[in-house]
Amino acid sequence: MSRITHPLGKVVQIGMADTTLIRVRETALAYAEAVRQTQRFFDRVEDTEDPAVLAEYATLVEREKEAREDRLDALEAAGLEVPSIDESDPDS
């Protein structure tokens, strides 16, 4: 069991399942934010051939990839895996 401090200041004991679900929520939130950052990037981009734009896009893509991998790892740890949906490669 782990202990966390509730936002209202109360210390709460949480079990393994709670910890797993918290990780699922946190990684889903991080993935959604990474996607939103990429979306906001495209809202302001005007020149897709600018090397600085390409470098920033590469960074955003890497962040999305890392966040996606973290999210899928958390889902797998929670037993929430659907291979036919979660796998992007149809041959795997």
N, C-alpha and C positions, 0 to 999 in steps of 0.2 A: 504494500500500500504506500501511496505517496501522500504528501500533504501539500495543499495549495492554499493561498490566501484569497478568499472570495473578494470581489470588488468592494463589498461593504465592510471588509476588514476581518471577517470571521475566518478562522482556519478550518479547512474542511479536509477530511480524509477521502481520498479517491482510490478506487480499485483499478486493477489492470485494464478492465474493459473501458472504464471511464477515461483512463490515460490514452488508450488506443483511439477512442472516439474524439478526444480533444485533438490528437495529432491529425486525424482525418480532417477535422474542421479547419485546423490551422493551415494544413497543406493545401486544402481546397481554396481557402481564402488567398493564400500566397500565389497560387496558380492563377486564380481569377484576376488578381492585381497585376501579375506579369502580362497577362493578355490585355488588360485595360491600358497598361503603359504602352504596349505596341499599338493599340488602337489610337491612343492620343498622339503618338508619334506620327501616324499616317494622317491625322487631322491637320497637322502643321507642316508636313513635308511639301515642298514645292519643286525641288530639283532632285530627282532620284539618281542622277548621275554624279552628284557632288560626293567626293570621297568621304567627307565627314558624315554625310547622311548614311552612306553605305556602312561605315564603321559603327555608327550608332545602331543601325538596324541589326548588324551582326551581333552586337552586345545584347540587344533585346531578344533576339532569337535564342541565344544561349541561355538567357535567364528563363525564358519560357520553357525551354527544354529541361533545364535543371528543376524547375518548379513542377513540371509535369511528372518527371521521374520520381520526385519526392512524394507527390500526391498518389501516384500509382503504388509506390512502396507502402505508403500508409494504408491504402485501401486493401492491399494484399495482406498486410499484417492484421487487419481487422476482419479478414475473410470475405471481403467484398470485391471479388474478382470475377469478371465475365470475359474470358479470353476472346470470344468472338467479337466483342466490342472493344476491349482494351488494347488489343494488338493492332498496330497500324500496318504491319506487314502481313498480308493475307497468307503468305507461305510459311509463317512461323507457328 
